[in-house]
């Protein structure tokens, strides 16, 4: 005879990863709304704070199995953000305004050399300082795009912020890739590997982005200008390119930026509708930033506090000096250079990916690079969204009520 209540669950209840994932989503959503409504902070900041609260430094609810299960959502969120950023890269605009292209490149170079000089002052090895400077150049595409969308921001500062972010993300990846031959040779790899590996990474990412753009434009022309169909097509292409890039061991970010840039600039027949990922993207952004907050490591911040503070300060100054020097020549309105520099403060979470990719090749060098870069990334994950929100509001380009 069966015991009464045999069908009841065991006690204490054992919640699976799916239930925990759902609770994190709800907590992130509520945290973002509270941060925005109570303190007028960006919702992104609320998402990150919830992630930190659920991470190993507080409640310790987020573990490796949850990250593994959410990997597809993280990849899709990053893919959509980077693709949309690339889609805003207008070659005609840069062709008409050559000073704008120089300002975008100058901003990247300014940050690179400022960080490099600062780390050399602290007696870091030259190759390590250069790699950290390359990684630190990139502005977070996720933060600037999500904050701009939240504020319904539009105008000169907003458009330049997004364009400069796309440029410095490409610059960071290309610069780090060009340093790979020296890293290979330092670790006694063959000269063939030292030359062919970087060439494979850059050429492979560019070719994959080009093939994807041709595929996208051809299918969009055949499907017609229907928003629902093109939305599915955009998402499908992003997922396909991410999967192919991972299978081929080439940089996902460069492939997606290339896909977005070429899809816009090779669309001679204007078959693509304006890119709108809609409400589905908001779900992915909550996942991305909550888990990003949970993965932040503040453990080594105390030991490298001075270096981290200098890293953040010179990174901002390097960008600001270049923008101040070239801003007016490129048509930037008076007073806009400082606000544009401030809006670019968020450091890219892609920097973490770049560090881990380097560590996968050479673990010891990757660990040294992580010690320099990840503390700055953790700090700017909190300060960056506030700076971008302040800059766009002060520029008068925020229209959240629209």
N, C-alpha and C positions, 0 to 999 in steps of 0.2 A: 504494500500500500504506500502510495507516494505521500511524502510529508507535506503538510499544508504550507503554501507559500513557496513551493519549489520554483515557481516561475518568476519570482522576484529577483532583482539583481543583487549581487553580493554587496556587502557594506564593509568599508567605505566605498563609495562609488568610484569607478575607474574611468575617468574621461579620456577619450582618445584624442589624437592630434587634430582631428576635424573639429571637435567641440572646442578645443583650445584655440584653434585658428579662428573660429567664429567669434569667440569671446574677445580675442585680440582686435578683430575688426570693429566690434561694437565699442570697445574701450577706446580705440584710436579715433573713431568717428566722434564719440562724445568728448574726448580730450581736445580734438581740433576745434569743435564748436565752442567749448568752454573757453579755450585760449582766445578765440576770436571775439566772442561776445562779452566776456568779462574783462579781458586785458587788452583787447584790440590787437592781439598778436596774429601773425599769419597762422592759418590752420596747420601748415606744415610743421611749425614749432610744436604745436599740441601733439601732433602725431609722433614726432621724435621723442618728446618728453614721456609719452605713454610707453613707447618702446624702451626707453631707458629704465622706466619704473618696472617693466616686465622682464628686463634683461638680467644678466648675471650679477650686476652691482646692486640690485635691489631685491625684487621678488623671485628672481631666477626661474621664471616660468617658460622661457624660450630656450629650447635646446636644439641640438643638431638635427634630429628627425623633423622638427617643424620647419627649419630652414630648408631642408631637402625637399619636403613636401610642397613648400611654397615657391620653390625655385622657378617653376614655370610662370607663376604670376609676376615674380620679380623680373625675369627676363623679358616678359611681354611688356611690363610697365616701362622698363628702361628702353626697350626697343621702340615703343610708340613715341616716347619723349625725344629720343635721339633722331628718329626719322622725321618727326615734326620740325625739330630744330633745323635739320638739313633742308627741309622743304621751304624754310624761310630764307635760305641762302640764295640771293638774287644776283646772278652774274651781270645782268644789265645794269643794276644799281652800282655795282663796283666798277663796271666799265665806264659809266658816266662820271663817276666821282673817284678818280684814282687816289686822291688824298684819303678817302675813306678806307680804301684797301690798305694803304700804308699805315693808317692809324690803327687798324685792326691787327696788322702784323707787328707794328711797333709796340702795342700794348702787350702782346705775347712775349716779344723779345725783352721788353722792359722788366716784366715779372721774372723771366728766366734768369737774366743776368743779375738782378737784384738778389734773388734767392741764392744763386751760385756764389756771389761775392760774400754774402753774409755767412754761409756755411764754410767757405774757405777761411774766413776770419776766425771761426771756431775750430780750425785745424781738422776739418773733415777731409778724407781723401778726395782728390779731384773728381774721380769717376762717380763716387757716391754723391758728391755735391751736385754734379751735373744731372744725375738721374733724379735726385730729389727736386731739383729746380724744374726739370721737364715735367714731372708729375704735378708739381705745385702750380704750374701755369694755368691748368684747366679750371674754368669756372663750372659750377654744377649746372648742367642743363635742366636737371629735374627741378631744382629749387627755383631758378629764375623763370622757367616756363610756368610752373604751378602757381607761383606768387603772382605773375603777370595775369594769368587766367582768373585767379581769384579776385583780383582788383579790377578786372575788365580793363586793364591798362592798354593804352594806345598812344602813340606819339613818337617823337624823335628819339627820346632817351630809351623808350621801350624797344623800338626796332633796332637801334644800335646795340643795346644790351644783348639781344638775342643773336644778332649777327656776330658780335665779338665773341660771344660764348661758343658759337659754332666754330669760329676761326681758331680760338685758343684750345679747344678740344682736339681739333685736327693737329694743331701745332704740337701739343703735348705728346700725342701718340707718335707723330713723325719724329720728333726730337728724341724720344726714348728709344724708338726703333733704330735711329741712326747711331745711338750709343751702344747698341748691341754688339757690333763688331769689336769694339774695345773691351767690352765685358767678356766676350767669347775668348779673345786673345789673352786677356788677363788670367783666365782660367784654363789656358793651354788647349783650347779647342783648335781645330785645323783652320787654316785661312779660308778654305772653301766654305766651311760652315759659317765662318764669321761674315763672309760676303753674301752667300746665298740665302741665309736665314732671313735677314732684314728685307732683302729683295722679294722673297716669297711672301712675307707678311704684307708689305705695302702693295705689291702688284696683285696679290690674291684678293685683298680687300677691295681694291679699286675695280678689279674685273668682276667680282661678285656683285658689287653695287651697280655696275653698268648693266650686267645681264638682268639683274632684278628690275632695274628701271625700264628696260625694254619690254620685259614681260608685263610689268605693271601698265605701261602706256598702251601696249597692244590689247590687253584684256579690258582696260577701261574704255577704249574706243569701241570694242565689240559689245560691251555691256551697256553703253550709253550713259548719259548723265542722270543716273538715278542714285540719290544719296544713300539709300539703304544698301544697294548692291556695291557701291564703291567703298562704303564703310567696311563691309565684309572683305572686300578685295584688299584694302589697305592693311587690315589686321592680318589677313592670311599671308601677305607678302612679308610683313615684318617677322612673323613667326617662322616662315620659310627661310628667310635670310639669316635669322639668329641660329636656327638649326644647322644650316649649311656652314655658317662661319665656325660654329663650334666643332662640327665634324671635320672641317679642313684645318683647324688650329690657326685661324687667322683672326685679327682683331674685330670683334663684333661691332664696336662703336664706329670704327672707320668705315666698315662695310655699310652700316645703316646711314651714316652721314652722307656717304657717297650716293646711296640709293635715293635719299631725300633730295639732295642737291640736283642730281641728274634728272630725276622725275619731274622736278619743277622746270629746270632750264632747257630740257629737251622736249618739253610738251608744246611743240610748235602748232599743233592743231587744237590746243586748249581743250583736251578731252577730260582732264581731271577737274573735279569740283574742288572748291575751297576745303581744306582739310579740317574736319571736326570729328574728334573721337568721342565726344559727348559724355553721357553719364557713365558708360562702361569704364572710361579712363579714370574716373574719380575713385572707383572701387580699387583699381590697381594702384593708384597713388597712395591710398591709405595703407595698403599692404606694404608698398615699397618703403615708406617713411617710418612706419611702425617697426618693421624688421630692421631697417637701417639704424634706428635708435637703439634697438636691442643689441645690435652687433658692435656698437661703439665701445672702445676700450679706453678707459681713463686711468688704467693701472699705472702706466709709465709716464703720466703727465707731470708728476712731481719731480721726477729725476731730470726731465728735459724741459722744465718750465721756461727757463730763460731762452733757450734755443727756439722753443715753440712760439713764444711771444715775439721774438725777433723775426722768425720766419713769417708770421702773419703780418707784422708791420711792414717789412720790406716788400713782401708780395703786393700789398696794397699800394705802397709808394711807387714801386716799379711800374705798375699799371697806370697810376695817376699821373706820373711825370710824362709818360709817353702820350697819354690822352690830352693832357694840358698843352704839350708841345705841338701836337698835330690836329687837335680838335677843331680849332677855328679855321684852319686851312681846309678841313673837310666839310665845313658848313655847320659845325656844332654851335648852337646858340650860346651866348654869353652865360656863364654860370653853370652850363650843362656838364662841363668836364668833370667837376667834382662829384656830381650826382651820378654820372655814368660810372665813374671809378668805384663809387660806393656800391652801386647795384651789382657790380661784378665780384663782390667780396666772397660770396659762397664758394667754397672749394668743392670740387667735383667728387661725389662718391665713386665715380669712375676711377679716381686716384687709387682707391682701395683695390679695385680690380687690377689696375696696372701694377701695383706693388705685389699682389699675389701671383700675377702672371710671371713677374720677374723672379719671385721666390721659387716658383715651380722649376725654373731653369737652374738657379744657383741659390740654394736655401740660405747659406750664410750671408751672402750679399743682400738677399731679399729681407732677411731679419734686420740687418743694419739699416736698410732703406725704410723699413716699416717703423723703426724706432724714431726716425726723423720725421716722417710724413704723417703717420696715423694720428699722432697727438694733435697736430695742426688741423687735420681733417675733422677730428672729433670736436675740437673747439669751434671751428667754423660751421659745423653742422647746426650748432645752436645760435651763433651770432649772425651767420650769413643771411638767413631769411629775414631777420629784423632789419639788416642793412638794406636789402633789396626793397622791402616794403617801404621803409622810410624814404629811400631815394625816389621811388615812383610816385609816392604821395607828394613829396616836396616839389617834384617836377610838375605837378598838376596834371598827371596823366592817368591817375587812378579814378575809375568811375564804377565803384562796386554796386551802385544803385541801378546801373544800366540793365 
